[in-house]
Amino acid sequence: MDTMRALQGLRQVEADLEDLYSWFAEIFAADRDAAELFSRLSREERSHKVLVDHQINLAENHAGTEIDVEVDGEALRQLLADIRRLREQEPHPSLSEAVSSAVMMEFVADEAYLGRVVRTSSKSIEQMIDRLVDAGQQHHGRLKDFAKARGMLIVVNGAS
């Protein structure tokens, strides 16, 4: 996957997660804590999308800059498909299913593709990836804390 496609893929994941978490906040609006959790995650994903947009603009406007970003395209496509499938699920997911799905998606985003980014000469790309991975780990932890406080059992292969 070339650099621009990789960055566009990262942007799409952030946009789709923003949309998913916003939708979860609407679905669970009657549960103030759940709605607040998902609203916060949505806002943070929006800021991540802006961060990726900035890197895309830098890459587009500085053709001479050596930037190399590579992601696992198949993992990226699968994650985007999983997000779409969850949005189309009828009936809507339960709160437990939503939290479990979000934990899994944050884990996949960190481990399956962000963790495999090849970093070369672009310090700003490296910093962006580090920020996205750190944020994903914070989201993962926040979701797990919420689940624990609610007595939800979250089981995701490989995600502890």
C-alpha positions as CSV (number, residue, x, y, z in Angstrom):
1,M,0.0,0.0,0.0
2,D,1.5,3.3,-1.0
3,T,2.0,6.2,1.5
4,M,-1.1,8.2,0.5
5,R,-3.4,5.2,0.4
6,A,-2.0,4.2,3.8
7,L,-2.7,7.7,5.2
8,Q,-6.1,7.8,3.6
9,G,-6.9,4.3,5.1
10,L,-5.8,5.6,8.6
11,R,-8.1,8.6,8.1
12,Q,-11.0,6.4,7.1
13,V,-10.6,4.2,10.2
14,E,-10.6,7.3,12.5
15,A,-13.7,8.7,10.7
16,D,-15.5,5.5,10.9
17,L,-14.7,5.0,14.6
18,E,-15.8,8.6,15.2
19,D,-19.1,7.9,13.5
20,L,-19.6,4.5,15.3
21,Y,-18.9,5.9,18.7
22,S,-21.3,8.8,18.0
23,W,-23.9,6.3,17.0
24,F,-23.4,4.3,20.2
25,A,-23.8,7.5,22.2
26,E,-27.2,8.0,20.5
27,I,-28.3,4.4,21.0
28,F,-27.4,4.5,24.7
29,A,-28.5,8.1,25.4
30,A,-30.7,6.9,28.3
31,D,-27.6,5.6,30.0
32,R,-25.7,8.7,30.9
33,D,-22.4,7.1,31.7
34,A,-22.4,5.0,28.5
35,A,-23.5,8.0,26.3
36,E,-20.7,10.1,27.9
37,L,-18.1,7.4,27.3
38,F,-19.0,7.0,23.7
39,S,-19.4,10.7,23.1
40,R,-15.9,11.3,24.5
41,L,-14.4,8.5,22.3
42,S,-16.1,10.0,19.3
43,R,-14.7,13.5,19.9
44,E,-11.2,12.0,20.4
45,E,-11.5,10.0,17.2
46,R,-12.5,13.3,15.4
47,S,-9.3,14.9,16.7
48,H,-7.3,11.9,15.5
49,K,-8.9,12.3,12.1
50,V,-7.8,15.9,12.0
51,L,-4.2,14.8,13.0
52,V,-4.2,12.4,10.0
53,D,-5.6,15.1,7.7
54,H,-2.7,17.3,8.7
55,Q,-0.2,14.6,7.7
56,I,-2.0,14.0,4.4
57,N,-1.8,17.7,3.7
58,L,1.9,17.7,4.5
59,A,2.5,14.7,2.3
60,E,0.6,16.2,-0.6
61,N,2.2,19.6,-0.3
62,H,5.8,18.5,0.2
63,A,6.5,16.2,-2.7
64,G,10.2,16.2,-2.1
65,T,9.9,15.0,1.5
66,E,10.8,11.4,2.0
67,I,7.8,9.8,3.7
68,D,7.2,6.1,3.9
69,V,4.1,4.7,5.6
70,E,3.0,1.2,5.2
71,V,0.0,-0.5,6.9
72,D,-1.5,-3.9,6.7
73,G,-4.1,-3.3,4.0
74,E,-6.0,-6.5,4.6
75,A,-6.3,-5.7,8.4
76,L,-7.4,-2.2,7.5
77,R,-10.1,-3.4,5.1
78,Q,-11.3,-6.0,7.6
79,L,-11.6,-3.4,10.4
80,L,-13.6,-1.1,8.2
81,A,-15.8,-3.9,7.1
82,D,-16.4,-4.9,10.8
83,I,-17.4,-1.3,11.6
84,R,-19.8,-1.2,8.7
85,R,-21.3,-4.6,9.7
86,L,-21.8,-3.5,13.3
87,R,-23.6,-0.3,12.1
88,E,-25.9,-2.4,10.0
89,Q,-26.7,-4.9,12.7
90,E,-30.4,-5.4,13.5
91,P,-31.4,-5.3,16.2
92,H,-28.8,-2.7,17.4
93,P,-26.1,-4.1,19.6
94,S,-26.6,-4.3,23.3
95,L,-24.4,-2.1,25.5
96,S,-22.3,-5.1,26.3
97,E,-21.9,-6.0,22.6
98,A,-21.0,-2.3,21.8
99,V,-18.4,-2.2,24.5
100,S,-16.9,-5.5,23.5
101,S,-16.8,-4.5,19.8
102,A,-15.2,-1.2,20.7
103,V,-12.5,-2.9,22.8
104,M,-11.8,-5.3,19.9
105,M,-11.7,-2.5,17.3
106,E,-9.3,-0.4,19.5
107,F,-7.1,-3.5,19.9
108,V,-7.1,-4.3,16.2
109,A,-6.4,-0.7,15.3
110,D,-3.4,-0.7,17.6
111,E,-2.0,-4.2,17.0
112,A,-3.0,-5.2,13.5
113,Y,-2.1,-2.1,11.6
114,L,-0.8,0.9,13.6
115,G,1.7,-1.4,15.2
116,R,3.1,-2.4,11.9
117,V,3.6,1.0,10.4
118,V,7.0,1.3,8.8
119,R,8.6,4.6,9.9
120,T,11.4,6.2,8.0
121,S,12.6,9.8,7.7
122,S,9.4,11.6,8.6
123,K,9.5,12.6,12.3
124,S,5.9,14.0,12.1
125,I,4.5,10.7,10.7
126,E,6.3,8.8,13.5
127,Q,4.9,11.2,16.1
128,M,1.4,10.9,14.6
129,I,1.5,7.1,14.7
130,D,2.7,7.2,18.3
131,R,-0.1,9.5,19.3
132,L,-2.7,7.3,17.6
133,V,-1.4,4.2,19.3
134,D,-1.3,5.9,22.7
135,A,-4.8,7.2,22.2
136,G,-6.0,3.7,21.2
137,Q,-4.5,2.2,24.3
138,Q,-6.2,4.9,26.4
139,H,-9.5,4.1,24.7
140,H,-9.0,0.4,25.2
141,G,-8.3,1.0,28.9
142,R,-11.3,3.3,29.3
143,L,-13.6,0.8,27.7
144,K,-12.3,-2.0,29.9
145,D,-12.7,0.1,33.0
146,F,-16.3,0.9,32.0
147,A,-17.0,-2.8,31.4
148,K,-15.5,-3.8,34.7
149,A,-17.5,-1.2,36.6
150,R,-20.7,-2.5,35.0
151,G,-19.8,-6.2,35.6
152,M,-19.5,-6.9,31.9
153,L,-17.3,-9.8,30.8
154,I,-15.3,-8.7,27.8
155,V,-13.6,-11.4,25.9
156,V,-11.6,-10.5,22.8
157,N,-8.9,-12.9,21.5
158,G,-5.5,-11.5,22.2
159,A,-6.9,-8.3,23.8
160,S,-6.2,-8.2,27.5
